[in-house]
Amino acid sequence: MKLRKPLIAVAVIAAPFFTVHGAARADDITKLRQQAADLKKHNKSLEKRLDQLERQSAAKRAAQVPASDSFLASATKGPVEAIAGDGPITWHGITLFGTIDAGAGWQSHGLPANPNIYAAATLIGPNNNRAYFGPVPNGLQQSVIGLKGEEEILPGLAGVFYAGAGIVPTSGQLANAPGSLINQNGLSRYVYSNYADGSRGGQAFNDGLYAGLSSKTFGTLTFGRHRNFGGDTMIAYDPAGGSYAFSVIGISGAAAGGGDTENVRWDNSLKYKVSYGPVHFGAMYKFADGSGGSNVGNANTPTILYTPHNDAYQFILGGDYQGLSVDAIAGHYNQAISARILSAAQLAGTSTFISTENAVKTTTGNINANTLAGVVTDNTNLLIAAKYTWNQFKFFGGYEHVLMQNPHDSLGIGAQVQGGYALSSVNNHSVGSDKSVNYFWTGVKYAYNPNLDLTVSYYHVLQNAYVGPAPGSAKVVAACSNTSAANCSGTLDAASFYGDYHFNKHFDVYAGVFWSSVSNGLASGYLYHVEWAPSFGARYTF
């Protein structure tokens, strides 16, 4: 509150009063004038101090709103010094954050819940085989708990960090997609529980772990385990926000991973982001890491050892204008892996290595417990997405093209996937010719009132017919557009509708339905081709 006007008013009123009544002497008037001058000077000092405090307060309020140009704005939601009210739990710039999202639902052709996998079988899959009602973890958002923060080390420059772990709220386990594959090894497909490959492999910080420097002028540079730009963009531009219960590009992860869901998160990577006005730019690089493996099984003497070449890079360019936001991404990932379940024979000790030249070596008598099979490709992706806000409506749309090729460098047996699980069988020649997958999506979110959002989404996935020599064989696979083989051209279509009611900024409930259908090559080997999956749940965020 400013003091100048009240103090001047007192001085102005007091001086005439004493003059009119003849009670003040000349030296008293002089003293009063001097006091008034001193008060004016002091008031200016108070105003300067107040302006400084207001600027600091405004900076803290701005930091509570996520901004694309600086981790300072999005990481800590304001560097407050204590826990206060219902704001973030922050102490000395370090914020404890978390989300718990859990519910239940029915699947017309689903699978029983698995304690390791962080989603339900709401999307039609090759082994979905029964009507099922049960838990639906993370229907709208991945449950996570972690710490994030910043500390100014120089004027305009801060050190920043993030450490987060995704969890399965219905089992209390760390999110572990490869672990859910391990659970099915050697079993008949008719007794599978739910499973999926993914970038969360049961690590202590499976969501991310990184640190670096942030400047509002020069941008943010961090090193560690990051979500790639595709993962960031899918959440921002998917009408369902990357939902596991109502979104194809949320539950599958392949689109966000540029072809393989394990690549949504990159270990040993650098990530840089910067903004200039309404335009932002980013670049990422992943260093080659892990073991390249060998071309023979676990119980045999290695004859050829492979060096890992699994480096990757990605760029993003985007901007905002009034209600419109647009982002474009281009990237490449060498030796991308899609992890697979072991057959009974593989679990019993049979291992197969297929080189990128399509040469085959099979060994037996190996110890393959707690290992997986893997398909390796070099992936390139191009993505563009946009959203536009008009009154109570927000419109979304996006397209991604993924090109998958046999890797330039073979990856061997013993190479590792997310979570450190080793591969006991490896296929480096899974596509006879280039395989392309195209993702399209659109939708609209409608704010019915300040508490209730209604969302409609549609997704379309199109695969080409990739032809050429079959894996481990000289036989040439011909083009096709039916269910006879996985290399035939095919489509996946899905749509969803759900409502989300917010009681306050911490707690909301939701309910909706998800429909999905596959045809031709994308339906090859599927037990059923259509699934309906209504579900409901609640989410608490702090």
Buried (B, 14 or more C-beta within 10 A) or exposed (E): EEEBEEBBEEBEEEBEEBEEEEEBEEEEEEEBEEEBEEBBEEBEEBEEEEEEEEEEEEEBEEBBEEBBBBBBBBBBBBBBEEEEEEBBBBEEBBBBBBBBBBBBBBBBBBBBBBBBBBBBBBBBBBBBBBEBEBBBBBBBBBBBBBBBBBEEEEEEBBBBBBBBBBBBBBBEBBBBBBBBBBBBBBBEBEEBBBBBBBBBBBBEBBBBBBEBBBBBEEBBBBBBBBBBBBBBBBBBBBBBBBBBBBBBBBBBBBBBBBBBBBBBBBBBBBBBBBBEEEBBBBBBBBBBEBBBBBBBBBEBEBEBEBEBBBBBBBBBBBBBEEEBBBBBBBBBBBBBBBBBBBBEEBBBBBBBBBBBEBEBBEBEEBEBBEBBBBBBBBBBBBBBBBBBBEEEEBBBBBBBBBBBBBBEBBBBBBBBBBBEBBBBBBBBBBBBBBBBBBBBBBBBBBBEEEEEBBBBBBBBBBBBBBBBBBBBEEEEBEEBBBBEBBBBBBBBBBBBBBBBBBEEEEEBBBBBBBBBBBBBBBBBEBBBBBBBBBBBBBBBBB
